[in-house]
Amino acid sequence: MKKEVSNIRWMTVTALMGAMAAVLEMLNFPIPALIPGFIKFDFSELPALIASFALGPLAGACVCFIKNAVKFVMGSNTAGVGELSNFILGCAFVVPAGLIYKAKKTKARAIIGSAVGAVSMAALSVVSNYFIIYPIYAAGFGGMDNIINAYRAIDPNVSGLMECLLKFNMPFTFVKGAASAVITVLVYKYISPLIKNGGRQPAAG
C-alpha cells in the first residue's frame, strides 16, 4: 500500500511539474540581438530539473515530455519539430543532472550535476540541430538558406550552419540551462520537502 501511494504521488507531482513547465514555456521571449527570433528563451527546464533532483531523472524526462506534448496539442507552429528539439535537449540537461545528484544527494553534487547537464545540453544542441532538427525543419519550412539567413541578420559573416550553431546556439543553450540550474540550486532545499511529502529524503545542501 505504501509503495502504491508513493507511485501515485510520483505520478501526480510529475504531472503537476509538467503542467508548470508548460506554462513557463508559454512565457518565452526572443532575444533578437543574440539569437534568431525563432529561438526563444524560457525557464521551462526549471520544473524538470527540480523533478529530476526530487523524484529521479525519469521524472525529469517525463516533465520534459509533458510540457512538449501540451504545446504540441495546443498548437505547434513547427509541426512538432520544435517540440522534438526541446524534448531532446531538455532530457540532455535534466537526466545527467539527476543521475549525478541521485548518486550522492549533496549541494555540491547538485551544482556539479547541473553544470554537467548544461554542458551536455549545449553540446547536443549542435549535434541534434545539425543532423536532425534543422534538416527536418528546412524540408518543411522553406529550406536551409532561410535558416542561415536568420543568423546572418545578426552576423553577416557566418558562413554555414555549423558555424551558426557553434557561435549562437551552443552558448545560448548553455546560458539557458545555467539560468535554470542557478535558480534550482538556490530554491531546491526549500521546496523539496513539499515535493517529497515531508522531506523523507535529504535535500540538496
C-alpha positions as CSV (number, residue, x, y, z in Angstrom):
1,M,0.0,0.0,0.0
2,K,2.8,2.4,0.9
3,K,4.5,1.7,-2.4
4,E,1.3,2.3,-4.3
5,V,0.7,5.6,-2.6
6,S,4.3,6.6,-3.3
7,N,3.8,5.7,-7.0
8,I,0.6,7.7,-7.2
9,R,2.3,10.7,-5.6
10,W,5.2,10.4,-8.0
11,M,2.9,10.5,-11.0
12,T,0.8,13.3,-9.5
13,V,3.8,15.5,-8.7
14,T,5.4,14.8,-12.1
15,A,2.2,15.7,-13.9
16,L,1.9,19.0,-11.9
17,M,5.6,19.8,-12.6
18,G,4.9,19.1,-16.3
19,A,2.0,21.5,-16.3
20,M,4.1,24.1,-14.6
21,A,6.8,23.6,-17.2
22,A,4.2,24.0,-20.0
23,V,3.1,27.3,-18.5
24,L,6.7,28.6,-18.2
25,E,7.3,27.5,-21.8
26,M,4.5,29.7,-22.9
27,L,6.1,32.7,-21.2
28,N,9.0,32.6,-23.6
29,F,10.6,35.6,-25.2
30,P,13.0,36.3,-28.0
31,I,16.5,37.9,-27.7
32,P,16.9,39.1,-31.3
33,A,20.2,40.8,-30.7
34,L,21.8,37.4,-29.7
35,I,19.8,34.7,-31.4
36,P,17.3,34.4,-34.3
37,G,13.7,35.1,-33.3
38,F,12.5,31.6,-33.9
39,I,14.6,30.5,-30.8
40,K,13.1,31.7,-27.6
41,F,14.4,32.0,-24.0
42,D,12.3,30.5,-21.2
43,F,12.6,28.8,-17.8
44,S,10.6,25.7,-18.7
45,E,13.5,23.4,-17.8
46,L,13.4,24.6,-14.2
47,P,10.5,22.3,-13.1
48,A,12.1,19.4,-15.0
49,L,15.4,19.9,-13.2
50,I,13.7,20.2,-9.8
51,A,11.7,17.0,-10.5
52,S,14.8,15.2,-11.6
53,F,16.5,16.0,-8.3
54,A,13.5,15.3,-6.1
55,L,11.9,12.3,-7.9
56,G,14.7,11.0,-10.1
57,P,15.9,11.5,-13.7
58,L,12.9,9.6,-15.1
59,A,10.6,12.2,-13.6
60,G,12.6,15.0,-15.1
61,A,12.4,13.4,-18.6
62,C,8.6,12.9,-18.1
63,V,8.2,16.6,-17.3
64,C,10.1,17.4,-20.5
65,F,7.7,15.1,-22.4
66,I,4.6,16.5,-20.8
67,K,5.4,20.2,-21.5
68,N,6.1,19.5,-25.1
69,A,3.1,17.3,-25.5
70,V,0.9,20.1,-24.1
71,K,2.5,22.6,-26.5
72,F,2.0,20.3,-29.5
73,V,-1.6,19.6,-28.6
74,M,-2.4,23.3,-28.1
75,G,-0.9,24.1,-31.5
76,S,2.6,23.8,-32.7
77,N,3.9,26.3,-35.2
78,T,6.7,24.0,-36.3
79,A,4.6,20.8,-36.9
80,G,6.2,19.2,-33.8
81,V,9.9,19.9,-34.9
82,G,10.4,22.5,-32.2
83,E,8.9,20.3,-29.6
84,L,11.1,17.4,-30.6
85,S,14.1,19.5,-30.3
86,N,13.0,20.9,-26.9
87,F,12.4,17.4,-25.6
88,I,15.8,16.1,-26.7
89,L,17.7,19.0,-25.2
90,G,15.6,19.1,-22.1
91,C,16.4,15.4,-21.4
92,A,20.1,16.0,-22.2
93,F,20.0,18.6,-19.4
94,V,17.9,17.1,-16.6
95,V,18.8,13.4,-16.9
96,P,22.6,13.7,-16.4
97,A,22.0,16.2,-13.6
98,G,19.5,13.9,-11.9
99,L,21.8,10.9,-12.2
100,I,24.7,12.7,-10.7
101,Y,22.6,14.1,-7.8
102,K,21.0,10.7,-7.2
103,A,24.3,9.1,-6.6
104,K,25.0,11.4,-3.6
105,K,22.4,14.0,-2.6
106,T,24.5,17.0,-1.6
107,K,24.5,20.6,-2.7
108,A,27.9,20.1,-4.3
109,R,26.6,17.2,-6.4
110,A,23.5,19.3,-7.4
111,I,25.9,22.0,-8.6
112,I,28.1,19.5,-10.5
113,G,25.1,17.7,-12.0
114,S,23.5,21.0,-13.1
115,A,26.8,22.1,-14.7
116,V,27.3,18.8,-16.5
117,G,23.7,18.9,-17.7
118,A,24.0,22.4,-19.0
119,V,27.2,21.5,-20.9
120,S,25.6,18.3,-22.2
121,M,22.5,20.3,-23.4
122,A,24.7,22.9,-25.1
123,A,26.9,20.3,-26.9
124,L,23.9,18.2,-28.0
125,S,22.2,21.3,-29.4
126,V,24.9,21.5,-32.1
127,V,24.7,17.8,-32.9
128,S,20.9,17.4,-32.9
129,N,20.2,20.6,-34.7
130,Y,22.8,19.9,-37.4
131,F,21.9,16.3,-38.2
132,I,18.2,16.1,-37.2
133,I,16.2,19.2,-36.3
134,Y,17.3,21.8,-38.8
135,P,17.2,19.4,-41.8
136,I,13.7,18.3,-40.9
137,Y,12.6,21.9,-40.3
138,A,14.3,23.1,-43.6
139,A,12.4,20.4,-45.6
140,G,9.1,21.7,-44.5
141,F,9.7,25.4,-43.9
142,G,11.5,27.0,-46.8
143,G,14.9,25.4,-46.9
144,M,18.2,25.7,-45.1
145,D,19.1,29.1,-46.7
146,N,16.2,30.7,-44.8
147,I,17.5,29.4,-41.5
148,I,21.1,30.5,-42.2
149,N,19.9,33.9,-43.3
150,A,18.2,34.4,-40.0
151,Y,21.6,34.0,-38.3
152,R,23.2,36.3,-40.9
153,A,20.8,39.0,-40.0
154,I,22.7,39.1,-36.7
155,D,26.1,38.4,-38.0
156,P,26.6,38.7,-41.8
157,N,29.9,36.9,-41.6
158,V,28.7,33.4,-40.6
159,S,29.4,31.0,-43.5
160,G,27.3,27.9,-42.8
161,L,25.0,26.0,-40.4
162,M,27.7,24.6,-38.2
163,E,29.3,28.0,-37.6
164,C,25.8,29.3,-36.8
165,L,25.2,26.6,-34.3
166,L,28.6,26.9,-32.6
167,K,28.5,30.7,-32.5
168,F,24.9,31.2,-31.4
169,N,23.0,28.1,-30.3
170,M,25.7,26.4,-28.1
171,P,26.4,29.4,-25.9
172,F,22.7,30.4,-25.8
173,T,21.6,26.9,-24.8
174,F,24.3,26.7,-22.1
175,V,23.2,30.1,-20.6
176,K,19.6,28.9,-20.7
177,G,20.4,25.8,-18.8
178,A,22.7,27.6,-16.4
179,A,20.0,30.1,-15.5
180,S,17.6,27.2,-14.6
181,A,20.4,25.5,-12.7
182,V,21.2,28.5,-10.6
183,I,17.6,29.0,-9.6
184,T,17.2,25.3,-8.8
185,V,20.2,25.2,-6.6
186,L,19.1,28.3,-4.7
187,V,15.5,27.2,-4.0
188,Y,15.6,23.4,-4.1
189,K,16.2,22.8,-0.4
190,Y,13.1,24.9,0.5
191,I,10.7,23.3,-1.9
192,S,11.9,19.7,-2.0
193,P,10.2,18.8,1.3
194,L,6.8,19.7,-0.3
195,I,7.6,17.7,-3.4
196,K,8.8,14.7,-1.5
197,N,6.0,14.7,1.1
198,G,7.6,15.9,4.3
199,G,11.2,15.7,3.2
200,R,11.7,12.0,3.8
201,Q,14.8,12.2,1.5
202,P,17.7,14.6,2.2
203,A,17.5,17.9,0.2
204,A,20.5,19.4,-1.5
205,G,22.6,21.4,0.9
